[in-house]
Amino acid sequence: MIGNPLYTLRDVPGKGKGLVTIEKIFKGIRILSEKPIIIIPGNEISSERLQISIY
């Protein structure tokens, strides 16, 4: 994330730990961004076969 973070990790009473906003987050703002673990081209495998191989 570039710039100041929009959230922080805090204790939430009765719930444990959680990410809590530290400033207003407007609709459309990206909060988290991660690289994919795997990439499978759409024409390489059917969705049924992909589901079988994952589960």
C-alpha positions in Angstrom: 0.0 0.0 0.0 1.3 3.5 -0.8 0.9 6.3 1.7 -0.7 6.1 5.1 -2.5 2.9 6.0 -6.3 3.1 6.2 -6.6 0.6 9.1 -4.8 -0.8 12.1 -4.9 -4.0 14.1 -6.6 -3.5 17.5 -8.3 -5.4 20.3 -12.1 -5.5 19.7 -13.9 -5.9 23.1 -15.6 -9.3 23.2 -14.3 -10.3 19.7 -10.5 -10.6 19.9 -8.3 -8.8 17.4 -9.5 -7.1 14.2 -8.7 -4.6 11.5 -10.3 -1.2 12.4 -10.3 1.8 10.1 -8.4 4.8 11.3 -9.9 7.2 8.7 -13.0 7.2 6.4 -12.7 4.7 3.6 -14.7 5.8 0.6 -16.5 3.4 -1.9 -14.1 2.2 -4.5 -10.9 2.6 -2.4 -8.6 -0.5 -2.6 -8.0 -1.7 1.0 -5.9 -4.9 0.4 -4.0 -6.0 -2.6 -2.1 -9.3 -2.9 -0.5 -11.2 -5.7 -2.3 -14.4 -6.8 -1.0 -17.7 -5.5 -1.6 -19.5 -8.8 -2.6 -18.3 -12.3 -4.4 -20.7 -14.7 -5.1 -19.5 -18.2 -8.8 -19.8 -19.0 -8.3 -22.0 -22.0 -6.0 -24.5 -20.3 -8.5 -26.4 -18.2 -12.3 -26.7 -17.7 -13.9 -25.2 -14.6 -15.1 -28.6 -13.6 -11.7 -30.2 -13.9 -10.2 -27.2 -12.0 -12.6 -27.7 -9.1 -11.9 -31.4 -8.9 -8.1 -30.8 -8.8 -8.5 -28.1 -6.0 -10.8 -30.1 -3.8 
